[in-house]
Amino acid sequence: MASITIQEAQAQLPDLIHQLNPGEELVITENNQPVARLVPTASTAEARKAPKFGTLKGTVLSMEHFDDPLEEFEEYT
């Protein structure tokens, strides 16, 4: 895990962002104390793949009498 001061990070932020590889982390310090972490995000292609239709078939439960009034509340209706 690499470390850099906040002043150095301010001067080089665009370069630091573009040089980070997936899984790498850069700790930003102030007065020798860690104050932030710079980590790359997953690219949009990796983060969101197109869903395949039918892959969740059978996972949704649909009840026949879902909208019927509850027995406990019959006296209020």
C-alpha positions in Angstrom: 0.0 0.0 0.0 1.6 3.2 -1.2 1.4 6.5 0.8 1.6 10.1 -0.3 1.2 13.4 1.6 -1.9 15.6 1.0 0.2 18.3 -0.6 1.7 15.9 -3.1 -1.7 14.4 -3.9 -3.1 17.9 -4.6 -0.3 18.6 -7.1 -0.5 15.2 -8.9 -4.2 14.1 -8.5 -5.0 13.6 -12.2 -1.8 11.5 -12.7 -2.4 9.5 -9.5 -5.9 8.7 -10.6 -4.9 7.5 -14.0 -1.9 5.4 -12.7 -4.0 3.3 -10.2 -4.6 -0.2 -11.3 -7.5 -2.4 -10.1 -6.8 -3.7 -6.6 -4.3 -1.0 -5.9 -4.8 1.6 -3.1 -3.1 4.9 -2.3 -3.2 6.3 1.2 -3.2 10.1 1.5 -1.6 11.4 4.8 -1.6 14.6 6.6 0.9 15.1 9.5 1.9 11.4 9.1 -1.7 10.4 9.8 -3.8 8.6 7.2 -6.8 10.8 6.2 -8.0 9.3 2.9 -7.7 6.3 0.6 -7.7 6.6 -3.2 -8.9 3.4 -4.9 -10.0 2.9 -8.5 -13.6 2.0 -9.3 -14.5 -0.9 -11.6 -14.9 0.2 -15.2 -18.5 0.6 -16.4 -18.2 -2.5 -18.6 -17.1 -4.7 -15.7 -19.5 -3.2 -13.2 -22.7 -3.6 -15.2 -23.3 -6.5 -17.5 -26.4 -7.0 -19.5 -28.9 -9.2 -17.7 -30.0 -12.5 -19.3 -33.7 -13.0 -19.4 -34.9 -16.0 -17.5 -32.0 -16.3 -15.1 -34.2 -15.5 -12.1 -37.1 -17.8 -13.1 -38.8 -19.3 -10.1 -37.2 -16.9 -7.5 -40.3 -14.6 -7.3 -43.1 -15.8 -5.1 -46.6 -14.8 -6.2 -49.3 -15.6 -3.8 -52.9 -16.3 -5.0 -54.6 -14.4 -2.2 -52.1 -11.6 -1.6 -54.6 -8.8 -1.9 -57.3 -10.4 0.3 -57.9 -8.6 3.6 -56.2 -10.1 6.7 -58.3 -12.1 9.0 -57.0 -10.2 12.0 -58.5 -6.9 10.6 -61.9 -8.2 9.6 -63.6 -6.3 12.4 -62.2 -3.0 11.1 -63.6 -3.3 7.6 
